[in-house]
Every structure is written in structure tokens, then in C-alpha cells.
């Protein structure tokens, strides 16, 4: 097989590649440990990972005039510029307020601009014109492809953006008691994220990630009926408009938790890849049996159990079982189920990728 792009697209076509494609999501602390281990900054190449993500960035001039430069750190989102309310509490361009934990590792949601009000007309929404132009990143996308990388764009699942703006409990109640408000809020957010997907396609990416949890450990956060009424038509339109620009672009959906109740709908609207198939919540082999001829499964290696606490032999055994059980006819990318956390032994991470590389059918 000639390269990593061909390996990935062979798997997505549901043909068995020479080796299963692998991906890495990891905290900065883990990346630094891997750099030390391999004595190189190019950890992805050392592990055989050839996926890259390119963002159609937000640009909010009025916000940026008020925002402080990035402060750095290991917490999620630390590379952004924000309006700081105090030493640990910050606000983003959508008016969402979060707080960095005392240990500087994680971030907590605090408030959103619509928590206390539902008058959308009084809120100034970001406009799609605030997104970067595709031409600004098209050259970088082309260069990554020439280097045998598979390139993704990413959009935020509008449910996630909506609950960050309104508050989760409020939004879930609104779905039942204030439906018109939710419909109008979704229309604003979906328009923005759909334009981001379309611009990603114009820049030439191979696939678009739609990222945002809609599931808990044992079920969806809201009823499948509401998902079909509120999200399914809008996701279908997002994918339709994006494929008008690039007909062969793939769509990837990420939600932690027990996602089974939404998978048929996600396939129906046009998603090709489901991530992460969290094994604490879903049986990867059952998912493969039920949907494996219609989706590519991406993930399945737990960042809660196997990677942080397994022995090297257990990790190797699990990786080989996953490849045999989920990748026998393609349609599989082996990856951690979320960002590998900072307390995971670096030897365990290396063992996962070594086991995937060494596996033979």
C-alpha cells in the first residue's frame, strides 16, 4: 500500500487495509512525555499517525479589541485570547464564561449569555462573515495532503454551543416548554457552523468533524424524538450544502456516551464515521455487527480504564482484539476514546500504537 491516505480511504471504503489506521488525541502533558520518549517533536510520525486538523478560524474584531493575548497552559482552550473576569475566569466571543481549575488542568462551565433571558433579538450573534476565508488555508491543506496526511476540518455540534449559551438544564427544559426559542437559537448556530463546514470543503479538507456530546453513560441527553425533530433536518442540510461544494467529503460525528439511539439517524443524514464508540457505554463488537457495513468506527480504546490502568500485555491484547473484531473488513480507525489524560503512563500509550503497527491479519 502506497501511503497513509490510501490506507485510510481503503478502510473507509470497507476494504481491509494492510494496517489499521491509527489516531492520537492526547493532552499536552502526554505529548511532551512522548516527545521525550522518542526524542523528537514529531510524535505523530513516530507513532504512525497521519491525521491533521485545520480550522476555519473565528474572527471577531470587536471582541478581539477587548481580549487579552493567550496566557498559555495545559487547560483546554489555553491557546485562545479571552476577556478575563479574574485570574481564572474567562469569557469567549460567544459570551460563554468558564473557569480554569486551581490545578490548571481542566475547565468548568460557569455561565452563558442566555442563561437569564430568552430574548434572542437582544443578543448579537456572531455572523458567518466572521469566519476565515477558505483561500487562507487551502495552501496548507494541499501541503498536508502532499505529505500524505488525511486532513479534517471541525465544527461545533450546535446542541453543545446552545447549552453553553443557555445552560444545560435550561435548554433541556426549553426543548419541551419553549420550543420556538430552541428552534430559533438552533437556526442561528446551525447557520454559523454550516458555513464553517462549507468553507472547510472549499479549502479542500478530506472530512469534517462534527464534535459535541449528545449522550450520557446509558442514553441520549434528550429523547431520540427531539433529536429527529430538532437536529436531524439541520444536520442533513449541513451535509447537503457541504457536499454541493465537495461531493466526496466525509462526515465524522463525535459524542461520548451511549449513542446507539442516534446512529441510524446519523447514518441516514449522511455521516460516514462515528466516534468514539466508548466501551464503557457501548459494545464495539455489537456496533460493528449492527452498523459496521455502513459506518467507519473510530476509537474504542478507553482513556478511562485500558490506557491509564492496563498492563502492557493487556493493552496489546485489547488492541489486537479490537482490530480483529472491528477491522476485519475495514471500516475502522483505532484511537483513544478521547484525549489521553496526563496521568497515563507514556509506556502504555506507546504500547497501544506498537501493538497496532505489529498486528498481522
LINSULCOR-V783831 format. One record per pair of residues at least 6 apart in sequence whose ideal C-beta (glycine too) atoms are under 8 Angstrom apart, sorted by sequence separation. I is the first residue (numbers start at 1). J is the second residue. If there is no record, write none. Layout:
# LINSULCOR-V783831
((I,J) (I,J))
This chain:
# LINSULCOR-V783831
((1,7) (10,16) (11,17) (35,41) (40,46) (43,49) (44,50) (72,78) (84,90) (85,91) (91,97) (92,98) (100,106) (101,107) (114,120) (117,123) (145,151) (214,220) (215,221) (243,249) (301,307) (326,332) (10,17) (44,51) (71,78) (72,79) (83,90) (84,91) (90,97) (100,107) (101,108) (144,151) (174,181) (175,182) (201,208) (214,221) (220,227) (242,249) (255,262) (277,284) (327,334) (26,34) (35,43) (38,46) (70,78) (82,90) (83,91) (89,97) (90,98) (99,107) (163,171) (166,174) (174,182) (200,208) (213,221) (214,222) (266,274) (306,314) (307,315) (310,318) (1,10) (8,17) (11,20) (34,43) (70,79) (82,91) (89,98) (90,99) (98,107) (99,108) (114,123) (162,171) (163,172) (242,251) (288,297) (306,315) (323,332) (340,349) (7,17) (11,21) (70,80) (82,92) (89,99) (90,100) (98,108) (113,123) (141,151) (277,287) (287,297) (322,332) (6,17) (7,18) (70,81) (88,99) (89,100) (98,109) (99,110) (171,182) (197,208) (263,274) (323,334) (7,19) (31,43) (34,46) (69,81) (80,92) (85,97) (88,100) (97,109) (98,110) (159,171) (239,251) (306,318) (322,334) (8,21) (34,47) (68,81) (88,101) (96,109) (97,110) (197,210) (214,227) (253,266) (274,287) (284,297) (7,21) (67,81) (68,82) (88,102) (97,111) (67,82) (68,83) (77,92) (96,111) (97,112) (259,274) (319,334) (1,17) (67,83) (68,84) (96,112) (284,300) (336,352) (1,18) (4,21) (64,81) (66,83) (95,112) (96,113) (193,210) (214,231) (274,291) (301,318) (1,19) (94,112) (95,113) (253,271) (301,319) (334,352) (24,43) (94,113) (166,185) (251,270) (252,271) (24,44) (63,83) (162,182) (165,185) (251,271) (252,272) (253,273) (256,276) (258,278) (277,297) (77,98) (89,110) (251,272) (252,273) (253,274) (254,275) (257,278) (274,295) (277,298) (278,299) (279,300) (301,322) (250,272) (251,273) (252,274) (253,275) (254,276) (256,278) (259,281) (260,282) (273,295) (274,296) (275,297) (276,298) (277,299) (279,301) (280,302) (300,322) (334,356) (24,47) (162,185) (250,273) (252,275) (258,281) (259,282) (272,295) (273,296) (274,297) (275,298) (276,299) (277,300) (279,302) (162,186) (257,281) (258,282) (263,287) (267,291) (271,295) (272,296) (273,297) (274,298) (275,299) (276,300) (278,302) (280,304) (22,47) (24,49) (75,100) (210,235) (256,281) (273,298) (280,305) (22,48) (23,49) (75,101) (279,305) (300,326) (22,49) (73,100) (162,189) (243,270) (260,287) (264,291) (267,294) (23,51) (95,123) (158,186) (161,189) (210,238) (263,291) (267,295) (19,48) (21,50) (75,104) (297,326) (307,336) (63,93) (74,104) (75,105) (76,106) (77,107) (239,269) (240,270) (73,104) (74,105) (75,106) (76,107) (158,189) (235,266) (239,270) (75,107) (94,126) (158,190) (161,193) (239,271) (263,295) (60,93) (93,126) (156,189) (232,265) (236,269) (301,334) (303,336) (304,337) (307,340) (308,341) (315,348) (319,352) (323,356) (328,361) (208,242) (227,261) (235,269) (236,270) (292,326) (296,330) (297,331) (298,332) (299,333) (300,334) (301,335) (302,336) (303,337) (58,93) (158,193) (227,262) (235,270) (296,331) (297,332) (298,333) (299,334) (300,335) (301,336) (302,337) (303,338) (308,343) (312,347) (316,351) (320,355) (157,193) (232,268) (235,271) (293,329) (295,331) (296,332) (297,333) (299,335) (301,337) (303,339) (308,344) (312,348) (315,351) (319,355) (323,359) (156,193) (220,257) (224,261) (228,265) (232,269) (288,325) (292,329) (296,333) (298,335) (299,336) (300,337) (303,340) (307,344) (308,345) (315,352) (319,356) (155,193) (220,258) (224,262) (227,265) (284,322) (288,326) (293,331) (299,337) (303,341) (310,348) (316,354) (155,194) (218,257) (219,258) (220,259) (287,326) (292,331) (312,351) (316,355) (320,359) (194,234) (215,255) (217,257) (218,258) (285,325) (308,348) (315,355) (319,359) (155,196) (197,238) (201,242) (208,249) (210,251) (213,254) (214,255) (215,256) (216,257) (217,258) (220,261) (224,265) (284,325) (285,326) (303,344) (307,348) (8,50) (155,197) (197,239) (200,242) (201,243) (204,246) (207,249) (208,250) (210,252) (212,254) (213,255) (215,257) (216,258) (219,261) (220,262) (284,326) (307,349) (8,51) (153,196) (194,237) (198,241) (202,245) (206,249) (207,250) (208,251) (209,252) (210,253) (211,254) (212,255) (213,256) (214,257) (215,258) (288,331) (4,48) (153,197) (186,230) (190,234) (194,238) (197,241) (198,242) (201,245) (202,246) (205,249) (206,250) (207,251) (208,252) (209,253) (210,254) (213,257) (215,259) (288,332) (5,50) (29,74) (155,200) (186,231) (193,238) (197,242) (201,246) (207,252) (209,254) (214,259) (307,352) (4,50) (28,74) (153,199) (154,200) (252,298) (27,74) (153,200) (175,222) (183,230) (187,234) (190,237) (194,241) (198,245) (215,262) (118,166) (153,201) (182,230) (186,234) (190,238) (194,242) (201,249) (214,262) (172,221) (115,165) (153,203) (172,222) (112,163) (114,165) (115,166) (160,211) (161,212) (175,226) (301,352) (112,164) (113,165) (114,166) (115,167) (153,205) (160,212) (112,165) (114,167) (151,204) (152,205) (155,208) (157,210) (159,212) (160,213) (168,221) (112,166) (151,205) (152,206) (153,207) (154,208) (155,209) (156,210) (157,211) (158,212) (109,164) (112,167) (115,170) (151,206) (152,207) (153,208) (154,209) (155,210) (156,211) (157,212) (159,214) (175,230) (111,167) (114,170) (118,174) (150,206) (152,208) (153,209) (154,210) (155,211) (156,212) (157,213) (150,207) (152,209) (154,211) (157,214) (279,337) (145,204) (276,335) (278,337) (118,178) (273,333) (275,335) (276,336) (277,337) (120,181) (131,192) (145,206) (210,271) (276,337) (141,203) (142,204) (159,221) (276,338) (118,181) (125,188) (128,191) (141,204) (217,280) (218,281) (120,184) (128,192) (131,195) (138,202) (141,205) (217,281) (120,185) (127,192) (131,196) (134,199) (138,203) (207,272) (60,126) (126,192) (133,199) (134,200) (137,203) (138,204) (207,273) (215,281) (94,161) (125,192) (128,195) (132,199) (58,126) (96,164) (120,188) (128,196) (131,199) (134,202) (135,203) (96,165) (134,203) (60,130) (94,164) (95,165) (134,204) (59,130) (94,165) (114,185) (58,130) (59,131) (159,231) (58,131) (59,132) (158,231) (57,131) (58,132) (56,131) (57,132) (56,132) (158,234) (56,134) (56,137) (256,337) (256,338) (54,137) (155,238) (54,140) (54,141) (54,144) (52,144) (52,149) (54,151) (56,153) (157,254) (50,148) (51,149) (52,150) (53,151) (54,152) (55,153) (157,255) (50,149) (51,150) (52,151) (53,152) (54,153) (55,154) (50,150) (51,151) (52,152) (53,153) (152,252) (51,152) (53,154) (5,145) (56,196) (8,150) (5,148) (56,199) (4,148) (5,149) (56,200) (3,148) (4,149) (5,150) (4,150) (54,200) (56,203) (54,203) (54,205) (53,209) (5,206) (105,342) (12,250) (12,272) (12,273) (74,342) (23,298) (14,293) (14,296) (12,296) (11,296) (20,323) (47,350) (49,353) (48,353) (47,353) (20,327) (48,356) (37,346) (48,357) (23,333) (25,335) (26,336) (30,340) (36,346) (16,327) (21,332) (22,333) (23,334) (24,335) (25,336) (30,341) (16,328) (20,332) (21,333) (22,334) (23,335) (24,336) (27,339) (30,342) (34,346) (16,329) (17,330) (20,333) (21,334) (22,335) (25,338) (26,339) (27,340) (29,342) (33,346) (37,350) (15,329) (16,330) (20,334) (25,339) (26,340) (27,341) (30,344) (14,329) (15,330) (25,340) (27,342) (34,349) (11,327) (14,330) (24,340) (30,346) (34,350) (13,330) (14,331) (12,330) (11,330) (12,331) (30,349) (10,330) (11,331) (11,332) (11,333) (26,349) (8,333) (24,353) (22,353) (22,356) (22,357) (20,356) (19,356) (19,357) (20,359) (19,359) (16,361))
